[in-house]
Amino acid sequence: MGKKPRLVRHVAAAFIFALSAGCMPSHVQPVPVAPPVFPPQTVMQSGDYKVFFDANTAAIKACSKTNNCAEALFNLSFLYCYPQSPYYNPTKALQFISDLIAGAPKSPWAAQARVWRELIVKAMKEKNRRRWMIQQERLKSREADLQNKAATSKDWQVDRQILQDEIKSKDEIIQQLTRQIKGSRKIDLEIEKKEKGLLH
């Protein structure tokens, strides 16, 4: 029975020690907050794209080696490939990404830029594929319209031919009737002559 109270005292002592250790001031210095790992994060939050653009354009003009302005190239690449940016232009983004990868291939910015390049190229291919499909649909629609017009034209030509044949047939009937009427008039005239001759 003496073991249980001793165990409870040890657990209680350990618990009190843990609580008091947590309340003691730490001798460890706080870790300073590092700047963002993704520099464009600030402009994404603030939305001040013009200031960001101007600052990075000036940085590129000021640096003499591409390796020294890798971050500015990265930031401008972001501005051109981010759809929410007013500078959005995937073609220009690819130019800046190529400059970054060629000028500073071992920088961490180049590694991220390679990923962007793949995504941009994939998106552009998909966009071109969709545009091509839309054009194909339009071409098919135009072909169908032309075929319908051609079929309508053929139908019209057939109808016209039928009408012409009917008119020709009626003309022939009229000519026949006209000849018959002329023939019957001749007969009537001869009969009249004979009747006149009999009466005189």
Disulfide bonds with the S-S distance in Angstrom:
none
